[in-house]
Amino acid sequence: MIVVTGATGHIGSKTVANLLAKGKQVKAIGRNDEKLQALKKLGASIEKGDLHDASFLSNAFKGAEAVFLIIPPNLQSNNIGKYQDEVGEAQVIAIKNSGVKNVVFISSQGAQDIENTGIVAGLGRQELRLNKLAEDVNVISLRASYFMENLFNQIGIIKGMGIIGSPVKANLSMGMIATKDIAEVAANKLSSLNFKGKSFLDLLGDRHYNHTEVAAIVGKAINKPELPYIEFPFEDNKKALLEYGISESVADAFNGMYVGINAGLFNISSRTAETTTPTTLEDFTNNVFKFALQ
């Protein structure tokens, strides 16, 4: 049996589906009843519970040959770092209590720096916790690049202002990855258990893009070829996030991530065949994003 936490999210749900397609027995853990029931219909067993609850997780992990770990976002948290640490510590306690020996953790580019990467620093701290587990516990952290699905956050700006924008420098190139590609790698690792010791794997998407290129690709897909990319001041970005309903702590953490991106802390990894994934931004915008926009 493989246990998937955060199973109702973008990556978790796709990981469950991939594992079931491989014939694996899967237990899906989440908090959204409707989405859990959808996973049950696919063939997963389900458990609803709080990822802060080490006792719940300990019981849920018992008998598992491997667990998939993610620290889901909490956009209303008044202290996002504390929230991330509490979830991470509960996961570690549950691994120790249940005797799980194989762990796949969804981390991020930038996780090597726990001081200057904003919201990603919490994932880096969890990597450190997991890497301190007993020698016979195998852990691989998948350090994914910037999600293509983050473009969904641009839909309101595109419709309302005719632009896309963020605090990221327009000419800074970075990897972008579709969550389905992360889920495929995670499912392959969980089903094959072809990792030993404590390690990480960079997942960098198909190629690097700067945001001027992103705007051109998005614009072409949605028939707005002149769609511009605008660099937002950090103060304006924080104001927009607060208006969206995100807490000040989370807004500051996102801005901290953008500071780290602009400083090059998310761009230190080498691209290889193993770190490159198949979905292009052109594929994503034409097959997913433009329909979400509509």
N, C-alpha and C positions, 0 to 999 in steps of 0.2 A: 504494500500500500504506500502511496505517495500523498502527503498532505500539502495542500496549497493554501497559504494564507493570502488575504487580500484577493480572494478568488472572484469577486464580482467587479474588479477593476479592469482597465484596458489590458494589462499584461497578464494578470492572474486568470481571467476568464479564458483568454486565448491559450494559456499554458494548460489549463484543465482540458480544453477541447483537443489540443494536440496530444496530450497524454492518453486520453480516452481513445483517440484514433489509433494509437499505438497498442491498444489492448491493455493498458495499465489500469489497476484499481486505484481510484482517486477519491480522497476526502477533501471537499471544498469548504473552506472557512471564510465567512464574511458576515456582514450585518444587514444587507439588503435582502429582504424576504423574497421579493419578486425575482431578483436576479439569481438568488440561490435556487429557487424552484426551477428556473430555466436550466441551470446546470444539473439539477437532479434529473430532469427529463433527458439530458444527454447521456446520463448513466453514472454520474458522480453521487457518492453519498455526501450529505451536507451537515454542517453544524454551524449554528449561529452563536456568536460570542464576541467578547471584547478582547482586542489584542493587548490591552493593558493587563489582562487577567492571567497571571502566570499559572494559576491552578487550572483554569479552563484549558489553556494551551498545553499544559503538561499531560492532561488526560487525552486531549485531541491528538497529540503526537505519539502516544503509546502504540507500539507495534508498527510504526512507520519505518520503511527502509530508507526514506529520504524525505526532507521537507523543503518546500519553497518558501522563502521569507521575503517579505516586502514591508516597508514602513509606509503605510498609505498616507496621503496628504491629509492634513486637518486645517483647512483654510480659515477656521474661526478660532484657532488656538491662541490664547493670550501669551503663551510662552512656547513657541514652536520647538526650540531646542530641548526644553524639558519634556515635552510630549514625545519627541523622537527618542530621547534617552529612556523614557519609561517603557515605551513599546519595545525598544531594543533589549533592555534588561529583562523584561518579561519573556521574550523569545529565548534568550540565553538560559534563563532559569529552566524553562520548559525543555530545552534540549538536554540539559543535565539531568533533569528529573525523569525524562522518558527514555533516555538511552539512545537517542537518535545518533547515527554515525555518519550521515551524509546530508550536507546542507548546500543549497543554491540560494544565494542572496542577490537581490537586484539592487545594485549600487549605481554609481554615476561617474562619468568623467569628472575630474576635480576632487575625487574622494581622497586622493593622496595628501591633500592639504585640509586640515581641520580647523584652520584659523581664518582663512581668507576666501571662503567659497560659499558664504551665506547658508542657504537651506541645505546645500549638499554636504556641509560639514557634519551634519547629523548622521549621514550615511557613512562618512568616513569614520566617525566614532564607533558606529556599529561594526564596521569591518574590523576595527581594532579589538572589540569585544569578542567577536567570533573567532578571530585568529588566536585568542588566548585560551580557547577551549582545549580539552585534553588532546593529546597527540593522536589518538585513534579516531578522532572526529574529523572527517574530511570536509573542507569548506572551499567553495569557489564563489567569488564575488564577481558578478557581471557588471562591469563599469560601462554602462550605456551612454552614448552621446545624447544630444538634445533631441527630444521626441518630435517627430513630424506632427504628431497629434496636438502639440502645443499651438500649432497654427489655428486650431479651433478658437483659441482666445482672441484671434484677430478678426473674427467674423463681424462683431459689432463695430469695430473701427472701420473695416472695409465698407460696411453698409452706411455707417453714419458720417464718415469723413473722407472716404475714397482713398485711403492710404493703408499701409501696414507700418508698424513701428514698434520699437522697444529701445532700451538703453544700450543695446549691443552696437558696437561700431559697425558702420555700413560695410567697410572693406575688410572686416575680420572674417576669415574663413574658418568654418568649424564643421564637424561631422553632424549629420542629422539622420535619425533612424526611425523606422516604423516600428510601433510596438509589436506588431505581428512577428517581426524578425527577432526581436528580443525573446518573445514567447517560444519561438521555434528553437532557438539555442537553449533556452532554459529547459524545455521539454526533452531535448536530446540529451542534455547533461543528466537530468533526473532519471531518464529511462536507461541510459547506458552506464551511469556512475563511473565514467572514465576520467575521474579526477581524484587525486590523492593529496593528502596534506592540506596546507593552507595556500591558496593561490587566488589570482584574479585574472579575468579575461576582459580586455578592452573590446567594445562593440561600437564601431565607428560609422555605421551606415555605409552607403555605396560609394560616397566620395565626399569631399569637403565643399561647402557652399559659403559664399559671403551673402549678406542680407540684401544687397542689390540684386544678386542673382536670384535669391529666393523670391523677391518681389516680381521679377520678370517671369519666373516660372509660374507663380500663382496667378499673375495677371493674364498670362496666356491661357491658362486653364479656365479662367472665369470670364474670358472675353473682355478684359480690361487691360490691354497691352501696355498702357502708360501708367499702371499702378506704381506709385513711388514708395520707396522705403524711407522713413523718417526716423532719425535718432532722437529719442525722447530724453529730456533731462531727467535725472533720477527723481527729482522732486515731483515732476509731473507724473511720472510713472507710479510713484507711491500714492499720489492723490487719486489716480484712476483706479488703482487696486482697492483703495479704501472705499471708493464710491461703488465698486463692484461687490462690496460686502466682505472683503478679506480683512482679517484683523491687522492691526498695526505691526504686531510681531512678525506675522507671515509676510506682510508687504516689505518690511525691512530685510527679512531673510532672502526674499526674491531679489531685491536690489543688491544685496550682498553677493548673490550668485552672479548677477550681471557684472559687478565690479571684478569678480574673479575671472569671468569669461574674457572681459576686455583686457585683463592683465596677462592673458595667455595660459592661465592655470588649467583650462579645459582642453588644451591643445598640445599636450606634451607626448601623446602616445604615437607609436609608429603604426602605420597602416600595413597590414599583411593580408594574405588570403584568409587567415583565420579571423582577423578583426573586421573584415569587410563583409557587409550583409547585402542582400540582393535588391531590396526595394529602392527605386530611385524617387526623388522628389517629384519628378514628372509623373511617374506612376501614381503616387499618392494623391497629388492634386487633381489628376484627371479621373481617378477611380473612387476617391473617397472625399476629398475636401470640397470639390465643387458641388457635390450633392448635399453635403452638410450646410454649405452656404445657402443653397436653394431652400 
